[in-house]
Amino acid sequence: MRRTRGLHRAARRRVPFPVVALVGYTNAGKSALFNALTGASVITRDQLFATLDPTMRALRLPSRRRIILSDTVGFISDLPHELVAAFRATLEEVAEADVILHVRDIAHPDAQAQREDVLAVLADLEREGMLDAGWRERVIEVQNKADLLGGVANVPVREGAVAVSALTGEGLPALLAAIDARIAAVMTETDYALSPADGARLAWLYQHGEVIGREDREDEIRIRVRLHPVDRHRFESLFAPPS
């Protein structure tokens, strides 16, 4: 990416948790899905660009990890360059996201064409330098409005995709599990040596990471923990030794 190298996306933005951004063709049900996952009351209406600014809410995953869920502007076919510029702040939420949820109206007669339009816009953002070349690896396709096809079982799900209904809630547990797994895949193991009296650091690691090894010595505690890059950056910033 064109931004400062070496720091994780969300860490650079000073966001305290991993960010999951919703993208999709207009009226695909992004805001309805956002509401269903977070219990929020974001406006949902059949109108282009109903979501003009990023709307963000905290959400806890099945693993108890916390994330920030971000709703973004709906895309349309052949999005004009001037509109891309106008909504740059919103689209930057996509560029900085740890996971991108591509929300599709799977019941729409032009669902495949809409999918290609959204992917084309994201590819344009990559060419403009707003999106890094690895963005495709962070995408989970969400095949929404399964209720219009008789339920999740009737949706021909693409490999790696998740079928849901934001209206009925069917498929949402599977979606949360998929987000959880995608975030866990980028977690790394780190070793720390802590003072036995340093309960705050120890408690923080247990709360935000997955402790996989611990050795209590007389003068220190050796701990191995799996952390998301965002949490590792937070821990080392919060508890940096005094200069």
C-alpha positions in Angstrom: 0.0 0.0 0.0 1.0 3.6 -0.4 0.7 4.2 3.3 3.4 3.7 5.9 4.8 0.2 5.6 5.4 -2.1 8.6 2.3 -1.3 10.6 -1.0 -3.2 10.4 -3.9 -1.4 8.7 -6.1 -1.0 11.8 -3.1 -0.2 14.0 -2.1 2.7 11.7 -5.7 4.1 12.1 -5.5 3.8 15.9 -8.7 1.6 15.8 -8.6 -0.5 18.9 -9.9 -3.7 17.3 -9.8 -5.5 13.9 -12.1 -3.8 11.3 -14.6 -5.6 9.2 -16.1 -3.5 6.3 -19.3 -4.2 4.4 -19.3 -3.5 0.7 -21.8 -4.4 -2.0 -24.0 -3.2 -4.8 -26.6 -0.7 -3.7 -29.7 -2.3 -2.1 -27.9 -5.6 -1.6 -28.8 -5.3 2.1 -25.6 -4.1 3.7 -27.2 -1.8 6.2 -29.9 -4.5 7.0 -27.1 -7.0 7.6 -25.2 -4.4 9.7 -28.3 -3.9 11.8 -28.9 -7.6 12.2 -25.4 -8.2 13.4 -25.1 -5.3 15.7 -28.6 -4.5 16.8 -28.1 -1.0 15.4 -30.7 1.1 13.7 -28.8 2.3 10.6 -31.2 3.7 8.0 -32.2 1.1 5.3 -34.1 2.3 2.3 -34.2 1.7 -1.4 -32.0 4.6 -2.5 -28.6 5.1 -3.9 -26.0 6.2 -1.4 -28.3 6.0 1.6 -25.1 5.4 3.6 -22.9 8.4 2.9 -20.6 8.2 5.9 -18.9 5.1 7.5 -21.1 3.8 10.3 -19.1 1.8 12.8 -20.2 -0.4 15.7 -18.3 -2.8 18.0 -19.2 -6.4 17.8 -18.1 -9.5 19.7 -17.4 -12.7 17.8 -18.1 -16.3 19.0 -14.5 -16.5 20.1 -15.2 -13.4 22.3 -12.8 -11.3 20.1 -14.1 -7.8 19.5 -14.2 -6.3 16.1 -15.4 -3.0 14.6 -18.1 -3.5 11.9 -18.2 -0.7 9.3 -21.0 -0.1 6.8 -20.0 1.7 3.6 -21.4 3.3 0.5 -23.3 1.1 -1.9 -21.7 0.6 -5.3 -23.3 1.0 -8.7 -22.3 0.0 -12.2 -19.6 2.2 -13.7 -19.1 4.3 -10.6 -17.9 7.7 -11.9 -14.5 8.8 -10.9 -15.8 12.0 -9.3 -18.1 9.9 -7.0 -15.2 7.7 -6.0 -13.4 10.9 -5.0 -16.5 12.2 -3.1 -16.8 9.1 -1.1 -13.1 8.6 -0.6 -13.5 8.7 3.2 -16.0 5.9 3.1 -14.1 3.8 0.7 -11.0 4.2 2.8 -12.8 2.1 5.4 -12.6 -0.7 2.9 -8.9 -0.1 2.2 -8.1 -0.3 6.0 -10.3 -3.3 6.7 -8.9 -6.6 8.1 -11.9 -8.4 6.5 -14.1 -7.2 3.7 -17.7 -8.6 3.5 -19.0 -8.4 0.0 -22.7 -8.4 0.5 -24.8 -9.6 -2.5 -28.5 -9.7 -3.2 -28.4 -13.4 -4.3 -32.1 -13.3 -5.4 -31.6 -10.4 -7.8 -31.9 -11.3 -11.5 -28.6 -9.5 -12.2 -26.8 -10.8 -9.2 -23.8 -12.0 -11.2 -23.4 -8.7 -13.1 -23.7 -6.8 -9.8 -21.0 -9.0 -8.3 -18.7 -8.2 -11.2 -19.4 -4.5 -10.9 -18.4 -4.5 -7.2 -15.2 -6.4 -7.9 -14.4 -4.0 -10.7 -14.8 -1.0 -8.4 -12.5 -2.7 -5.9 -10.0 -3.4 -8.7 -10.1 0.2 -9.7 -9.3 1.3 -6.1 -6.3 -1.1 -6.3 -5.1 0.6 -9.5 -5.6 4.0 -7.9 -3.4 3.0 -5.0 -6.3 3.1 -2.4 -6.4 -0.6 -2.0 -3.5 -3.0 -1.6 -2.9 -6.0 -3.9 -3.9 -8.5 -1.3 -7.4 -7.3 -0.8 -9.0 -10.4 -2.5 -7.6 -12.6 0.3 -9.5 -10.6 2.9 -12.9 -10.9 1.1 -15.8 -13.1 2.4 -18.7 -13.2 0.0 -22.1 -12.9 1.8 -25.0 -14.2 -0.3 -27.8 -12.2 1.3 -31.6 -12.4 0.9 -31.6 -16.1 1.1 -35.2 -15.8 2.4 -36.4 -14.8 -1.1 -35.1 -18.1 -2.4 -36.8 -20.2 0.3 -33.9 -20.2 2.8 -30.2 -20.8 3.1 -30.5 -24.5 2.0 -31.8 -23.4 -1.4 -28.9 -21.0 -2.2 -26.1 -22.4 -4.5 -23.2 -21.1 -2.3 -19.9 -20.3 -4.0 -16.8 -21.7 -2.5 -15.7 -19.6 0.5 -19.1 -17.8 0.5 -21.8 -17.7 3.2 -25.5 -17.6 2.5 -27.6 -15.5 5.0 -30.8 -13.7 5.4 -30.4 -10.4 7.2 -34.2 -10.3 7.5 -34.7 -13.6 9.3 -31.2 -14.1 10.8 -30.7 -17.4 9.1 -27.0 -18.0 8.4 -25.7 -15.2 10.6 -24.0 -17.6 13.1 -22.1 -19.2 10.2 -21.1 -15.7 8.9 -19.7 -14.7 12.4 -17.8 -18.0 12.5 -16.3 -17.3 9.1 -15.2 -13.8 10.2 -13.7 -15.3 13.3 -11.8 -17.9 11.3 -10.5 -15.3 8.9 -9.2 -13.1 11.7 -7.7 -16.0 13.6 -5.8 -17.0 10.4 -3.6 -13.8 10.7 -2.9 -14.1 14.4 0.8 -14.7 15.3 2.5 -16.2 18.3 4.6 -13.9 20.4 6.7 -14.5 23.5 6.8 -12.0 26.4 8.7 -11.9 29.7 6.7 -10.3 32.5 7.4 -9.4 36.1 5.4 -11.6 38.5 4.0 -8.3 40.0 2.8 -7.1 36.6 -0.7 -8.3 36.8 -2.1 -5.6 34.4 0.0 -6.8 31.4 -0.7 -10.5 32.2 -4.5 -9.8 32.5 -4.5 -7.9 29.2 -2.9 -10.7 27.3 -5.3 -13.3 28.7 -8.3 -11.0 27.8 -7.2 -10.1 24.3 -5.1 -13.0 23.2 -4.9 -16.8 23.3 -2.4 -17.9 25.8 -0.8 -21.1 24.6 2.1 -21.5 27.0 3.2 -20.1 30.4 6.2 -20.7 32.6 6.2 -19.2 36.1 9.8 -18.6 37.3 11.0 -17.0 40.5 11.8 -13.6 38.9 9.6 -13.6 35.8 6.7 -15.1 33.9 7.4 -16.4 30.4 4.3 -16.4 28.3 3.5 -17.3 24.7 0.4 -15.8 23.3 -1.4 -15.7 19.9 -2.4 -12.1 19.1 -4.0 -10.4 16.1 -1.5 -7.8 14.7 -3.9 -5.0 16.0 -3.8 -6.4 19.5 0.0 -6.9 19.5 0.4 -3.3 18.4 -2.0 -2.1 21.2 -0.2 -4.2 23.8 3.2 -3.0 22.9 2.0 0.7 22.7 0.0 0.6 25.9 2.8 -1.1 27.9 5.8 0.3 26.3 8.8 0.7 28.7 9.4 4.3 29.8 11.9 6.1 27.6 
